[in-house]
Amino acid sequence: MSKSDLHDQEMGVPQGSILSDTLFNTKINNSVNALTPGTDCPLYVDDFLICYHSLSMASIELQLQHNINNIQHWATNNGFKVSKTKIKCTQFINLLIYSVLFPILIGVQIEPFY
């Protein structure tokens, strides 16, 4: 059995240590505080789902985009990075009422439509 060389840990915790998981989970759990009231957000480690429902498609678009911008801002301020390539958006709508799907944009502000 070989051991790693000793070195000073000046900042953070070593990757793979028991403490690193606990501290990461404690920090990432605060991300849901960046969401607006009425938004559901199940969180599993570093994966989460932002859910919002309304009868108004414009309201849904505005709230989802606002919450994504808030999460991106929170991540930047807390030393995390949002991966644009790993983000997926799925819309569940009643096609008898709505026929236009909207894009969810990362890092871009959009204006609501009414």
Contacts in CASP RR format, 6 or more apart in sequence:
PFRMAT RR
TARGET T0000
AUTHOR 0000-0000-0000
METHOD contacts of the structure
MODEL  1
MSKSDLHDQEMGVPQGSILSDTLFNTKINNSVNALTPGTDCPLYVDDFLI
CYHSLSMASIELQLQHNINNIQHWATNNGFKVSKTKIKCTQFINLLIYSV
LFPILIGVQIEPFY
13 19 0 8 1.000
13 20 0 8 1.000
13 23 0 8 1.000
14 20 0 8 1.000
24 46 0 8 1.000
25 45 0 8 1.000
27 78 0 8 1.000
28 43 0 8 1.000
28 45 0 8 1.000
28 46 0 8 1.000
28 80 0 8 1.000
29 43 0 8 1.000
30 74 0 8 1.000
30 78 0 8 1.000
31 43 0 8 1.000
31 48 0 8 1.000
31 71 0 8 1.000
31 74 0 8 1.000
31 75 0 8 1.000
31 78 0 8 1.000
32 41 0 8 1.000
32 43 0 8 1.000
32 48 0 8 1.000
33 74 0 8 1.000
34 67 0 8 1.000
34 70 0 8 1.000
34 71 0 8 1.000
34 73 0 8 1.000
34 74 0 8 1.000
35 41 0 8 1.000
35 50 0 8 1.000
35 67 0 8 1.000
35 70 0 8 1.000
35 71 0 8 1.000
36 63 0 8 1.000
36 66 0 8 1.000
36 67 0 8 1.000
36 70 0 8 1.000
38 52 0 8 1.000
39 50 0 8 1.000
39 51 0 8 1.000
39 52 0 8 1.000
39 63 0 8 1.000
39 67 0 8 1.000
40 49 0 8 1.000
40 50 0 8 1.000
40 51 0 8 1.000
40 52 0 8 1.000
41 48 0 8 1.000
41 49 0 8 1.000
41 50 0 8 1.000
41 51 0 8 1.000
42 48 0 8 1.000
42 49 0 8 1.000
42 51 0 8 1.000
50 64 0 8 1.000
50 67 0 8 1.000
50 68 0 8 1.000
50 71 0 8 1.000
52 60 0 8 1.000
52 63 0 8 1.000
52 64 0 8 1.000
52 67 0 8 1.000
53 60 0 8 1.000
54 60 0 8 1.000
54 63 0 8 1.000
57 93 0 8 1.000
57 98 0 8 1.000
57 100 0 8 1.000
57 102 0 8 1.000
58 112 0 8 1.000
58 113 0 8 1.000
58 114 0 8 1.000
61 102 0 8 1.000
61 110 0 8 1.000
61 112 0 8 1.000
61 113 0 8 1.000
62 112 0 8 1.000
64 104 0 8 1.000
65 104 0 8 1.000
65 105 0 8 1.000
65 109 0 8 1.000
65 110 0 8 1.000
68 104 0 8 1.000
68 105 0 8 1.000
68 106 0 8 1.000
69 107 0 8 1.000
69 109 0 8 1.000
71 82 0 8 1.000
72 82 0 8 1.000
72 106 0 8 1.000
72 107 0 8 1.000
74 80 0 8 1.000
75 81 0 8 1.000
75 82 0 8 1.000
82 106 0 8 1.000
84 106 0 8 1.000
87 104 0 8 1.000
87 106 0 8 1.000
89 103 0 8 1.000
89 104 0 8 1.000
91 101 0 8 1.000
91 102 0 8 1.000
93 101 0 8 1.000
END
